């Protein structure tokens, strides 16, 4: 079968200081096509892992809470949200900014979301308020990442909802299909892929996002007895793309492959340091459905056959920068055992960053959350976890936030470095000094940030060691703060205690530079 791909970008389209990094990235993407999955082994569990992805999903689709807030109230809510996540040890917020071909940000391409203001296309009461820009600033000042979460194809989650007058649907209704009670972009149309990439390019070019994120919703979850209505696009494009009438499933998978590859090149050609992550449904293929027996020992719905999402191919080709499968089942589940799936994804990571999606409600109900996190840490190629859904941590449902603070997240952790994108490190922090004012005592250092240079310092890590203690910045429990500021307010302890503080810099790829140290009395 052919795998034709749209012509999406060339290195000649990238200019300036991005060229070297972009060239390295495109070379890496090509090299991943020859990747080989490594053999699994377990590892000892570090109770204080310094490098660990700790993400949280915050969905806006179906939410009414934001509709009840004016701009001032929403700013307060979002600020408190980030603060509480930070206190719970979260270091990456995956926030849904495009739930239904709409926007939780200022956009000339798509209307404001109805889940934000109650009516699609209605702007917030404060014309200067931009939730995405606000969240980015709140996250970055606490050393957290902001991943902009988009649903690529969904336009209506309820067919009765009203689209704004300026929505693209009204201009090109022939490019959309209804399936069940929902409306979707037809994934088989090249112009729809191009539009989705245009939306992503707009976000990446205008906002300082750390990543673009998509979840498991590609082709919609199948409705029994109801075929997806794509006869028009299949008849128009399948034959010319090398697919026979009996290869519709392969054609659908190729449509999603085309989108994923085009998105990766769109992001890399705009800002090479911005990552592209996917959180797929937890089963790639069941073993019984794979001719070579390479699938997982499970019996459930599949990414490959049901959602037409060939996530394993995307990982192997390097079209995504992290894979975050949703392993929401219980340990010992009769059709989809958590531990079985954890090991399968670990064994099929192809050297790419791999995180695990955890279902908080199920895990807390069965008292399995700590066990699942420990098991994920035992896997040599798993680099962290992400929690669904985030509002439960925000509201401390069942004491989950307290449990994370006391246990798995009792020390801060840094995002694992994206060394497949860049392996350098920022320079050593310079001019680290103490500053005293009438009522404050703080550290300050020289700040040489350049938002257009991903190799420059973006954030700073502050460590604290007792007097006489060996300086070892590999110890996560010594991290007291991660910040985008070039100062750190010191606590007052009565002038009796001596410490050594160390400050390091992180670049956009989370590579860490050498530390500068200073002795202080608090």
C-alpha positions in Angstrom: 0.0 0.0 0.0 1.2 3.5 -0.8 1.8 6.0 2.0 1.5 9.3 0.1 2.1 12.4 2.1 1.2 16.1 1.5 4.1 18.4 0.8 4.1 20.4 4.0 7.4 22.1 4.6 11.0 22.3 3.5 14.0 23.6 5.2 14.2 26.5 2.8 11.0 27.8 4.4 12.8 28.2 7.8 15.0 31.2 8.2 17.1 32.9 10.8 18.4 31.3 14.0 15.9 28.4 13.9 17.5 26.8 10.9 20.2 24.8 12.7 17.8 23.4 15.3 15.1 22.8 12.7 17.6 21.0 10.5 18.7 18.8 13.4 15.0 18.1 14.2 14.1 17.1 10.6 17.1 14.8 10.5 16.0 13.2 13.8 12.5 12.7 12.4 13.9 10.8 9.4 16.2 8.7 11.6 13.4 7.6 13.8 12.0 5.7 10.8 14.8 3.2 11.4 14.2 3.0 15.2 14.1 -0.3 17.0 12.3 -0.9 20.3 14.6 -1.8 23.1 14.2 -4.9 25.3 12.4 -4.2 28.6 13.9 -4.4 32.0 12.7 -3.0 35.2 14.5 -0.5 37.3 14.7 0.4 40.9 12.2 3.1 42.1 13.7 6.4 43.1 11.4 7.9 45.8 12.5 11.4 44.7 12.9 11.3 40.9 14.4 14.6 39.8 13.1 14.2 36.2 9.5 13.2 35.9 6.6 14.4 33.8 3.7 15.2 36.1 0.9 16.4 33.9 -2.8 17.0 34.4 -5.6 17.3 31.9 -8.1 20.1 32.3 -11.0 19.7 29.8 -13.3 22.5 28.8 -15.8 20.5 26.6 -19.0 20.0 28.5 -18.0 22.4 31.3 -20.4 25.1 32.5 -18.2 26.5 35.2 -16.5 29.0 33.0 -19.7 30.3 31.5 -20.7 31.5 35.0 -17.5 33.7 35.4 -16.7 37.1 34.1 -13.2 37.8 33.1 -12.0 38.9 36.5 -13.5 35.8 38.2 -12.0 33.6 35.5 -8.5 35.1 36.0 -8.8 34.4 39.7 -10.0 30.9 39.1 -7.3 30.0 36.6 -4.6 31.6 38.9 -5.7 29.5 41.8 -5.9 26.4 39.6 -2.3 26.8 38.6 -1.2 27.5 42.2 -3.0 24.4 43.5 -1.6 22.2 40.8 1.9 23.5 41.6 1.4 22.7 45.3 0.3 19.2 44.3 3.6 18.6 42.4 2.2 19.0 38.9 4.7 20.4 36.4 2.6 20.4 33.2 -0.9 21.7 32.6 -2.7 20.3 29.5 -5.5 22.7 29.0 -8.2 22.2 26.3 -8.2 25.4 24.2 -10.1 24.1 21.2 -12.9 21.7 22.3 -15.2 22.1 19.2 -13.4 24.0 16.4 -13.6 27.0 18.7 -11.2 28.9 20.9 -10.3 29.7 24.5 -8.0 32.3 23.1 -8.2 35.2 20.7 -8.4 33.9 17.2 -9.2 35.2 13.7 -9.8 31.6 12.5 -12.3 30.3 14.9 -14.9 31.8 17.3 -14.8 32.1 21.1 -16.0 28.8 22.7 -19.5 28.5 24.0 -18.0 26.6 27.0 -16.3 29.9 27.9 -18.9 32.5 27.5 -22.1 30.5 27.0 -22.6 31.5 23.3 -20.2 30.5 20.6 -18.6 33.6 19.2 -19.4 35.8 22.2 -16.2 37.5 23.4 -15.4 37.9 27.2 -16.5 41.0 28.9 -12.9 42.2 29.2 -11.7 42.7 25.6 -8.1 42.4 26.7 -8.5 39.0 28.5 -7.0 36.0 26.7 -7.3 32.8 28.8 -4.5 31.0 27.0 -2.0 33.9 27.3 -3.0 34.3 31.0 -2.5 30.6 31.7 0.9 30.5 30.0 2.1 33.4 32.1 0.7 31.8 35.3 2.3 28.4 34.5 5.7 29.8 33.5 6.2 31.9 36.5 5.9 28.7 38.6 8.1 26.7 36.3 5.3 24.7 34.9 4.6 23.9 31.2 1.4 24.8 29.3 0.4 22.3 26.7 -2.4 23.6 24.4 -4.9 20.8 23.9 -6.9 20.7 20.7 -9.5 18.3 19.3 -8.7 18.1 15.6 -12.0 17.0 13.9 -14.9 17.6 16.3 -17.1 20.6 15.6 -20.2 19.8 17.6 -20.4 17.4 20.6 -24.1 17.9 20.4 -25.7 18.4 17.0 -28.3 20.8 18.5 -25.7 23.4 19.6 -25.5 26.6 17.6 -22.4 27.6 15.5 -21.3 31.2 15.4 -22.2 33.1 12.2 -18.5 33.3 11.2 -17.7 29.7 11.8 -16.0 28.0 8.9 -18.9 25.5 8.6 -21.1 28.1 7.1 -18.6 28.9 4.4 -17.9 25.2 3.5 -20.7 23.0 4.8 -19.7 20.3 2.3 -16.4 19.7 4.2 -18.3 18.4 7.3 -20.1 15.2 8.2 -22.6 14.3 10.9 -22.1 11.1 12.8 -24.5 10.2 15.4 -25.3 13.3 17.4 -22.1 15.0 16.5 -20.5 17.0 13.7 -17.0 16.6 12.4 -14.5 17.8 9.8 -14.3 15.1 7.2 -10.8 13.6 7.8 -10.5 12.5 4.2 -10.3 16.1 2.8 -6.9 17.6 2.3 -8.3 21.1 2.8 -9.5 20.1 6.3 -6.0 18.9 7.2 -4.6 22.2 5.9 -7.1 24.2 8.0 -6.3 22.3 11.2 -2.6 22.9 10.6 -3.3 26.6 10.0 -5.0 26.7 13.4 -2.0 25.0 15.1 0.4 27.3 13.3 -1.5 30.3 14.5 -1.3 29.2 18.1 2.3 28.2 18.0 3.4 31.4 16.3 1.5 33.8 18.6 1.7 32.1 22.0 4.6 30.8 24.1 3.1 27.3 24.5 5.4 24.5 25.4 3.5 21.9 23.4 0.5 21.1 21.2 -1.5 18.2 22.5 -4.2 16.0 21.1 -5.9 13.1 22.8 -7.7 10.0 21.6 -10.4 11.6 19.4 -9.4 11.2 15.8 -12.1 9.3 13.8 -15.0 9.2 16.3 -15.6 6.2 18.5 -17.7 3.8 16.4 -21.5 3.6 16.8 -22.7 0.0 16.4 -24.4 -0.6 13.1 -23.7 3.0 11.9 -20.9 3.4 9.3 -18.9 6.7 9.3 -20.4 8.7 6.3 -17.3 9.4 4.2 -18.3 7.9 0.9 -17.8 11.3 -0.8 -14.2 11.8 0.2 -13.3 8.1 -0.2 -14.7 8.1 -3.8 -12.9 11.4 -4.5 -9.4 10.6 -3.2 -8.9 6.9 -2.4 -8.1 5.6 -5.8 -5.7 8.4 -6.7 -3.9 7.8 -3.4 -3.4 4.1 -4.2 -6.2 2.5 -2.2 -8.7 0.0 -3.6 -12.4 -0.1 -2.8 -11.7 -2.8 -0.1 -9.1 -0.7 1.7 -11.2 1.9 3.3 -9.8 1.2 6.8 -6.2 1.6 5.4 -7.3 4.8 3.7 -8.8 6.2 6.9 -5.6 5.4 8.8 -3.6 7.1 6.1 -5.7 10.3 6.5 -4.8 10.5 10.1 -1.2 9.7 9.4 -1.2 12.6 6.9 -2.5 15.0 9.5 -0.1 13.9 12.2 2.9 14.2 10.0 1.8 17.5 8.6 1.1 18.9 12.1 4.6 17.8 13.2 6.2 19.6 10.3 4.0 22.6 10.8 5.1 23.0 14.5 8.7 22.3 13.7 8.7 24.8 10.9 7.2 27.5 13.2 9.1 27.0 16.5 11.3 23.9 16.5 11.3 23.7 20.3 7.5 23.4 20.7 6.6 19.7 21.2 3.8 17.7 19.8 2.2 15.1 22.1 -0.6 12.6 21.7 -2.6 10.8 24.4 -4.1 7.9 22.6 -6.7 5.4 23.8 -4.8 2.8 25.9 -5.0 -0.2 23.5 -3.1 0.0 20.3 -4.0 -3.5 19.0 -5.1 -6.7 20.6 -2.8 -9.6 20.2 -5.5 -11.7 18.6 -6.0 -9.1 15.9 -2.3 -8.8 14.9 -0.9 -11.3 12.4 2.4 -11.4 14.1 1.0 -11.4 17.6 2.7 -8.1 18.4 -0.4 -6.5 20.0 -1.2 -6.4 23.7 -2.7 -9.3 25.6 -6.0 -7.5 25.9 -9.6 -7.6 24.4 -11.0 -4.2 23.8 -11.5 -1.4 21.4 -8.4 -0.5 19.4 -6.7 2.7 18.2 -5.6 1.0 15.0 -8.8 -0.6 13.9 -11.6 1.5 15.5 -10.2 5.0 15.7 -7.8 4.6 12.7 -5.0 6.0 14.8 -1.7 4.2 14.1 0.0 5.6 17.2 2.8 3.1 17.0 3.8 4.3 13.6 3.8 7.9 14.7 6.1 7.1 17.6 8.4 5.0 15.4 8.6 7.7 12.7 9.3 10.5 15.2 6.2 12.4 14.1 5.3 13.1 17.8 7.5 14.2 20.6 5.8 12.3 23.4 3.3 9.5 23.7 0.9 9.5 26.6 -1.4 6.4 26.4 -4.5 6.5 28.6 -4.2 3.5 30.8 -7.4 4.0 32.8 -8.2 0.4 33.7 -7.7 -1.3 37.0 -4.8 -3.6 37.9 -6.2 -7.1 37.1 -8.9 -5.9 34.7 -10.1 -9.0 32.8 -9.9 -7.4 29.3 -7.4 -4.6 29.7 -5.1 -5.1 32.7 -3.2 -1.9 33.6 0.1 -3.7 34.3 -0.1 -5.6 31.0 -0.6 -2.5 29.0 2.0 -0.5 30.9 4.6 -3.1 30.0 3.4 -3.3 26.4 3.8 0.5 25.9 7.1 0.5 27.6 8.3 -2.2 25.2 7.1 -0.3 22.2 8.4 3.2 22.8 11.1 3.4 20.1 13.2 5.6 22.2 10.6 8.4 22.4 9.4 10.1 25.6 6.6 8.0 27.1 4.3 9.1 29.9 1.3 7.2 31.3 -2.3 8.5 31.6 -3.9 7.7 35.0 -7.6 7.7 35.9 -7.8 9.3 39.3 -11.4 8.3 40.1 -10.9 4.6 39.4 -7.4 4.5 41.0 -8.5 6.2 44.2 -11.6 4.1 44.5 -9.5 0.9 44.4 -6.6 2.4 46.3 -4.3 1.8 43.4 -2.9 5.2 42.5 0.4 4.8 44.5 0.9 1.3 43.1 0.3 2.4 39.5 2.8 5.3 39.9 5.3 2.9 41.4 4.9 0.5 38.6 5.3 3.2 36.0 8.5 4.3 37.7 9.8 0.7 37.5 9.5 0.8 33.7 12.9 1.9 32.2 11.3 3.9 29.4 8.4 5.6 31.2 9.2 9.1 32.2 6.2 10.2 34.1 2.4 10.3 34.5 -0.6 12.5 33.7 -3.8 12.6 35.6 -7.4 12.6 34.5 -9.3 14.5 35.4 -7.5 17.6 36.7 -10.5 19.1 38.5 -10.3 16.3 41.0 -6.8 17.4 42.1 -8.0 21.0 42.0 -10.8 20.1 44.3 -8.9 17.5 46.3 -11.6 15.0 45.6 -11.2 12.0 48.0 -8.0 13.6 49.3 -6.1 12.9 46.0 -4.1 16.2 46.1 -3.1 15.5 49.7 -2.1 12.0 48.8 0.2 13.2 46.0 1.8 15.8 48.2 2.5 13.3 51.0 3.6 10.5 48.7 4.6 10.4 45.0 5.0 14.2 44.7 6.5 15.0 48.0 9.6 16.5 46.2 9.5 18.7 43.1 10.4 17.2 39.8 11.7 18.8 36.5 10.3 17.9 33.1 12.5 15.2 31.5 14.8 16.9 28.9 13.7 16.6 25.2 17.2 15.5 24.2 15.9 14.1 20.9 15.3 17.7 19.9 18.4 19.3 21.4 21.2 18.1 23.7 23.0 21.3 24.6 22.6 23.2 27.9 22.3 26.9 28.8 25.3 28.7 30.4 26.0 28.9 34.0 24.0 31.5 36.0 26.0 34.7 36.4 26.2 37.4 39.1 24.2 35.4 41.8 23.9 37.7 44.8 21.9 38.5 47.9 19.9 41.7 48.1 18.6 43.2 51.4 15.8 45.7 51.7 14.0 47.0 54.7 11.6 44.1 54.8 12.9 41.5 52.3 15.9 39.3 51.7 16.2 37.7 48.3 18.5 36.2 45.7 19.0 37.7 42.3 21.0 36.9 39.2 21.7 38.1 35.8 18.9 37.3 33.3 19.8 36.7 29.7 16.5 35.5 28.2 15.8 35.5 24.5 12.3 34.3 23.6 13.4 33.6 20.1 16.4 31.5 21.2 15.4 28.2 22.7 18.9 27.4 23.8 19.0 30.4 26.1 17.7 30.3 29.7 14.0 30.1 30.1 13.6 29.1 33.7 15.7 28.8 36.8 15.9 26.0 39.4 16.7 26.9 43.0 18.3 24.3 45.4 19.0 24.6 49.1 21.5 22.7 51.1 22.3 22.8 54.8 25.7 24.3 55.9 28.4 21.7 55.3 26.1 19.4 53.3 27.5 18.0 50.1 26.2 20.0 47.0 24.5 17.5 44.8 21.9 18.9 42.4 20.8 15.4 41.3 18.8 15.3 44.5 15.2 16.4 43.7 14.3 16.9 47.4 16.7 19.8 47.5 14.7 21.8 44.9 12.8 24.6 46.6 11.5 26.4 43.5 11.4 26.5 39.7 10.7 30.0 38.3 10.9 32.1 35.2 11.9 35.1 37.3 15.5 36.2 38.0 15.0 36.5 41.7 13.9 34.3 44.6 12.5 35.6 47.9 14.3 34.0 50.9 12.4 32.9 54.0 13.2 34.5 57.3 14.4 32.1 60.1 15.6 34.5 62.7 19.2 34.8 61.4 20.2 31.5 63.0 20.5 29.1 60.1 23.2 28.8 57.4 22.5 27.4 54.0 24.1 27.2 50.5 21.8 28.0 47.6 22.4 26.8 44.1 20.7 28.3 41.0 20.8 26.6 37.6 19.2 27.5 34.2 16.9 25.5 32.0 16.5 26.0 28.3 13.3 25.5 26.2 14.2 21.8 25.9 14.5 21.4 29.7 18.3 20.9 29.5 20.0 22.1 32.7 23.1 24.2 32.9 25.8 24.3 35.6 24.9 25.7 39.0 26.1 28.9 40.7 26.1 28.8 44.5 26.0 31.3 47.3 26.1 31.0 51.1 23.4 32.8 53.1 22.2 33.2 56.7 18.5 33.1 57.2 
